[in-house]
Amino acid sequence: MMLDRHLMYTQQPPVYGTQGMTYTGGKGIIWPTQDPAHVNARRKKAGFE
């Protein structure tokens, strides 16, 4: 999660898709990830439940 946060702050796509932003009015987004087709496999390999 910290890797994703660092990548987000340096304007790079996160690896695991753990970071998002909430805007005024309650609308939020998940920051776009690297290779989204394989994000669940990367999460599983890293130990995310």
C-alpha positions in Angstrom: 0.0 0.0 0.0 2.9 2.4 0.7 4.4 1.6 -2.7 1.1 2.5 -4.3 0.9 5.8 -2.3 4.5 6.7 -3.3 3.8 6.0 -7.0 0.6 8.0 -6.8 2.3 11.0 -5.3 5.0 10.8 -8.0 2.4 10.8 -10.8 3.0 7.1 -11.7 0.3 4.4 -11.8 0.1 2.2 -8.7 0.8 -1.5 -8.8 -2.0 -2.8 -6.5 -4.8 -0.3 -6.9 -5.0 0.5 -3.2 -5.1 4.3 -3.5 -8.0 6.6 -4.2 -9.1 10.2 -3.8 -12.4 11.7 -2.5 -13.5 15.0 -4.0 -15.8 17.6 -2.4 -19.4 16.3 -2.6 -18.4 12.8 -1.7 -17.4 11.6 -5.1 -14.3 9.4 -5.2 -12.0 7.5 -7.6 -9.5 4.7 -7.4 -6.2 5.8 -9.0 -5.7 4.0 -12.3 -3.3 1.0 -11.9 -0.6 -0.5 -14.0 -1.8 -3.5 -16.1 -5.3 -3.6 -14.6 -6.0 -7.0 -16.3 -3.6 -8.6 -13.9 -4.0 -6.6 -10.8 -5.9 -9.3 -8.9 -3.0 -11.8 -9.5 -0.5 -9.3 -8.2 -2.6 -8.7 -5.1 -2.9 -12.4 -4.4 0.9 -12.9 -4.9 1.6 -10.0 -2.5 -0.8 -11.6 0.2 -3.7 -9.2 -0.1 -7.0 -10.9 0.9 
